[in-house]
């Protein structure tokens, strides 16, 4: 039996014996539907309500900053919780119900400044309820998933979540396209956001089926955010946190404005916006499992070394062309490298932090990320309003369609600086099989997420009958 088949069998057996793992898969799928039908379209919804460039950035990052503070508040009070599952279920329920008032804004308040600020306020509450859940969920799921299958389990979970997000995203974009043709876009958003509400409530049903082992924390395992910062020059985990935080600063510098660029500057339809967005999601879906296998075998740090540089290229590629086919191609690449980055960053935390400290470390990382996201978006929005219409260097003049392509360029440079400064400062924390960066790049180059030539996702159904019989 091959290593891949053996690890698949081990994962399947552990899922069968652990109902929480099955519930986590189904919860993840329902949550992903909410992301695809709901969160993906909050930026376009703000643009529909006539948000300014700075308001679009505020909508994308101020709620996440508040969510980060709620993570901190939740983590420092976690030792008072008698049930982690109860907190998770209550927070997820509250988050889901907020989709109702969000969807009704254009019907009750129309569009304009008041409607946009109401949307921002509701999304702040939405991310706040989610922030209260995140450290508790990470603490609980870290106790429930065995360490030896962690990379593969989350790779599979993220794979199914990616496909669910993709389907919900396509369906939501189709609904918006249909209603925009009838000049009834508000009704399109109402339908998609109510679908997000239904998906989150179904997620709550599965969260309630998690096992809820007792949690305890001794006084010596409690540490404040100030202590975390004080120890950071000598902490491997803290250096990792600052790496991810500065990457997210660069991401937020441009990330909130891609929807504005696509819908306003390029004048794409909702269907074209959905297509460009969905390609990145399907690319992630097709590669999560393979990144998980590589992470389990060679370590999360090796993947971060590769993908940390890879994500820096992404925003710069948007400067080359505005053709739809080209944007689809670079989104496929973006999904590929972000799948490796996000999966490895998540698993590094589980590897580097003991279970008792996990909730606080998640919260402190979230707080730093929230500040970086908000600061990056604010800096990007302010710079976008100050940049000239054209840039000259000798006889060469560049006149972009708006200020946003220049913002994309700066975003890429920030990510490169982050990778160059921080990647060499933290190390792998578990014993893994050694591999050179050249060999890892070769292995990664064999993953073809769009053609699927080396994937086994569908191949069990396509193999020659004799081959399947031999494997059986």
N, C-alpha and C positions, 0 to 999 in steps of 0.2 A: 504494500500500500504506500502511495506517495505521501510526502510530508503534508501536502495540501489536503489530500483526502483524509489523512489521519486527524489533522487539526479541525477539519469540518465535522468529522464524526465526534470528536471530543466536545466541540461547541454545541452540537445538536443534543448530545447526552446531558450536558450540564443545563441546557435550556429546558429539557424535558423534566429534569429533577428539580428545577427552580422556577416556580410559577411567577416569581417577580421578574425574571428575565423575559418571559413571554409577555407579561403585562407591560414591561418597559418598551418592548418592540411596538406594541399596539398603541401605547401612549405616544411614543415618538412619531408614529405615522399620523395620528390625529393632530398632534401639535404641528407637524410639518404642513398639513393641509391649512391650518390657521395661518401659518407664515406665508404660504403661497397665495392664498385668497385674500389675506388681510394685510399683514405687515408690508409685503412687497409693494402694495398700492397706496400706502400712506403718503409717500412722496408725491406721486401723481395726483392723489386726492387733494393735497395741499396746493399744488399747482392749479388744479381745477377750481379751487376756492380763491384763486388769484393771490397766492403767497408771493412775496418778493424773494429775491435771491437769498438775502440774509435770513428771512423767515423759513425758507426751505432748509437751510443749514441748521437753524435753531430746532426745527421740527425733527430733524434727524438725530440731533445729539443732546439737546437739553433733557429730553426724557431719559436718555441712557445715563446721563450724569446723575439724575435723581434716582434712577434704578440702582446705580452703583452705591449711592449713600444708603439706600434701603438694604442692599446686600450687607453693608457694614453693620447697620443696626440689627439686622436679623442674626448675623454671626455672633455678635457680642452678647446676645440674649439667648443663644441657642441652648445653653446649659439649663435654662429654666423650662424648656419644652418637655412635656411628658410624652409627646408623640410627634415625631418628625413627619410622619405621613399625614397627620391631621393638619399641620401647618401648610404642607404642600397642597393638599386638596382645597383648603380654604382660599389660598392665594390664587390657585389656578382658576377656581370658580369666579372669584372677583375679577380677575383679568378678563375672562371670557365675556362676562356680562357687560363690560365697558364697550364692547363692539356695538351695542344697541344705540346708546347716545351718540357715538361717533358717526354711525350711519345716518342719523336723523338730522345732523347739522345743516345740510343744504335745504332741507324742507322747513326747518324752524327759523333759520337765521340767514338763508341765502348765501351769498359769497361776499368776500371783502375782508377787511381787517378784523372785524369782530369774529367772523366765522373762523378765520385762520387761527386767532389766538385761543378761541374755544377748543379748536382741534388740538393745538399744542398742549393746552391744559389737560385735556382728556388723555392724550397719549403719554403725558407725564405720569398720570395716575396709572395708566396701563403698564408702563415700564416699572413703576414703583411696586405694584403688586407682584410683578415678575421678579424684581430684584429681591423681594422678601423671600421668595421661594428658592432662588438659585443656589445659595450656599447650603441650604437644608437638603435640597435634592441631590447636590453633588456629594454631600456627606453620606446620605442614605444609599445612593446608587454605588458609591465607592465601596461600601460595606457588602453590597449584594452581588457585585460582579467579581468572580475569582480573578486574581491577578494574572494567572497564566493564559487566560483567554481574553484579556481586556482589549488588546489592540484589535483582534479579530471580531469580538462582539460589537465594539463601537463602530468598527468599519462596516459590518453588516447592518447595524442599526442606522448608521448615517446613510448607507446605500438605499435602504427602503424609505427613509425620511426624504432623501433627495428626490426619488421618483415621485413620492406623494406631493412634495412641494412643486415639482415640475407639472404634474397633472392639474393641481389646483391653480397654479399660475396660468397655464394655458386656458383652463376653463374660465378663470376670472377675466383674462384678457379678451376672450371671445365674447363674454357677456358685455364688457365695456365697449367693445367694437360695435356690437349690434345696437346698443342703446345710444352710442354717440352718433350713429347714422340716422337715428330718429330724433336727435337733439334732446335726448332724455338721459344724459350721463348720470345724473343724480340717482336715478332708479337703478342703473347698472351698479353703482357703488353700494347702494342699499342691499342688493341681492348678494354681491360678493362678500360684503362685511357680515351679513347674517349667516352666510355659509361658514365664515371664520368663527362666528359665535357657536354654531352647532358643532363644529369640529373640536373646539376647545372643551365644550361640555362633554363630548364623547371621550376626550383625553382625561377629563376628571374621573370618569367612570373607571378607566384603567389604572389611574394613579391610586385609587382607593383599594386596588387589589395588591399593591406592593406589600411585601412583608415589612414589619416595623420593629426591627430589633432594638433593644434598649440602647440608649446612648449615654455615656458618662465621660466627664472630662475632669482630670485632677487639676488642682490649682497650679502646679508647675507647668501644665500644658497651655495655660492661658497667657497670652501676650498681647499687648496693645499695638495699635498701628504705629505709634511713635517708636516702640521697641523694634517693630519690623523694619522701619526706616533706618534706625540706628545700627541694626545688624546687617543692613544690606551690602556694605562694602565687602563683607566676609561671607555672605550667604549665596550659595549657588542658585537657590530658587529665586531670591530677590533679583539677581542679575537677569535671570530668565524673564521675570515679570517686567523689568524695565525694557528689555528687548521687545517683548510683545506690545508694551505700552507705546513705545516710540514708533513701532510699525503702525499701530492703530492711529497715532497722531498723523502719520503720513496718509493713511487710508482716509481718515475723516477730512483731511485737507481738501480732498477732491470727491470722495465717495458720495456725499449728499447731493452733489450737483450733476451727476451723470443723468439722472431722470430729467432734470431741467434742460440739460444739453440736448438730450435725445428728443424730447417733446417740444421744446421751445425753439432751440437753435437749428436743429436738423429738421424740425417739423414732421417727425415721424408720426404715424398713426398709433393708436393703442395696440393694434395687432402687431405692428413692427416693433414697438417697445417691448411687448410681451415676448416676441420671438428672440430678440437680442438678450433679454434677461434670462429666458428659459434655457438658452444654450449653455450658459455657465452652470446652471443647476444640473442639467442632464450630464454634463461633463463630470461634475463632482459625483453624481450618482454612479456613473460607470467606473469610477476609479477609487472610491472610498475603500472598497474591500482590499484592493491591491496595496494601497498605502498602509492599511492596517496590517497586512501580512509583512510588509517590509519593516514596519515599525516594531512589530513583535520580534522580528529576527535580528535586525541591525540596530535598533534603538531609535528613540524619537529625536535625539540630537542630530543624528546623521540626516534625517529627513528635513529637520529645520534648517540645517546648513545649506541644503539644496534649495528648498522652497523659500527660505528667507530672502535669497537673492532673486528667485523667480518672480515673487510678487512685486518686486520693485520695477520690473519691466512693464507690468500690465498697464498702468495709466499712460506711459509714454507711447505705447502702441496706438493709442487713440489719436495721436497727432498725424499719423501717416495718411489716413484716408477716411472719408465719411461714407463710403459705399457700404450698403447693407451686408453684402456677402463678406466683405473684409471684417466688419464689426462682428459678425457671427463667428468668423475664424478666431479672432483674438479673444472672444468670450469663451470659446472652447478651451483655449490655452489657459485663460484666467481660472476657469472652473477646475482645471487639472491641477494647477499649482496651489490654489487655495484649498483644495481637498486635502492635499498632503500637509499643508501648513496648519490648518484648523484641527485636523485629527491628531497630529503630533503634538501640537501645543496643548490640547486638552488632556492627552494621555501623559505628557510630561508632568503635569500637576499631580496626577494620581501616583506616578512613580516617585516623585520627589518629596511628597508630604505624607506624614503619618496620618492615619484615619482620624485621630482625636483633634489634630490641628487643621484638618482639611477645610472645614467650613470657614474658619477665619482666614486661611490663606486664599480661598476662593473669593471671599469678600474683599480682602485687601487688594488682591489683583484686580477685581472688578472696580474698586474705587480708583485705582491708578489708571485703569483703562478708561473709565468714565471721564476722568479729568482730561486725559489725553484726547479722547474723542471730541469732547466739547471744545477744548482749546484748538485742536486741529481744524474743526469746522469753522469756528469763529475766525481764526486766522485766514483760512481759505476764502470765506465770504467777504471779509474786509479787504483782502488783497484783490479779489475779483472786482470790487468797486473802485479800486485805485489804479489798476493797470491801464496803460495806454492802449489805443486801438491797434497800433502796429509796433514792431520791434525792428531796429536796424543794427546791422553790424557791417561796417564798410559799405560795399555796394549791394549787400544782400538785405532785403527787407521781408519780414514775415508779418502778414496781416491775417490773423486768425478770424474765424467766423464770429467769435466773441472772446471775452477774457478767459473763458473756461479752459480751452486747450492749454493755455499757459499755466493755469492752476494744475492741470494734469501733469505737466512736465515737472513742476516743483514737487508735487506729491511723490513722483517716482524718485527724485533725488533724495528726499527725506527718507524714504524706505531704504535706499542704498546706503545712506549714512548710518542708519540704525543697524543694518546687517553688518557693515564694516566695523562698527564700534563694539557691538554687544555679542555677536555670535561667538567670538573667541573667548569670552569671559565666563561662560558657564559650561558644564560638562554633563555627559550622560551619567545617570545615577544607578543604573543596574548593569549586570553583566550581560553583554550581547555579543553576537558573532561579529568579529572585525570585518570591515570592508573598506576599500579605498573609495575616495570620492569619484574617481574615474569609473570604477566598476559599478558603483551605485548609479551613476548617470547612464551607463550602458543598460543596466537592468530597467531603469525607469523609461529609457527610450523604447523598450520593447512593449510598453503599455500604450496601446493605441485606443484612446477612449471613444473616438467617434466611429472608426471602422470596426472596432471590436474584434480584430483578427486574433488577438491573443487572450481574449476574455473567455471565461467559462460560465458566464452568467446564463447564456442561452445554449451553450454548446452541448449540454447534456441532452437537449431535445433534438439536436441536429447531428449528433455523431452517428456513424454507421451502426446498425443494430448489433453486429458482431463485437464492435468495440465496447458498447454498453454492456453486453453479456459478459465480456471478459472482466470488466470493472466490477460487475455485480458478484 
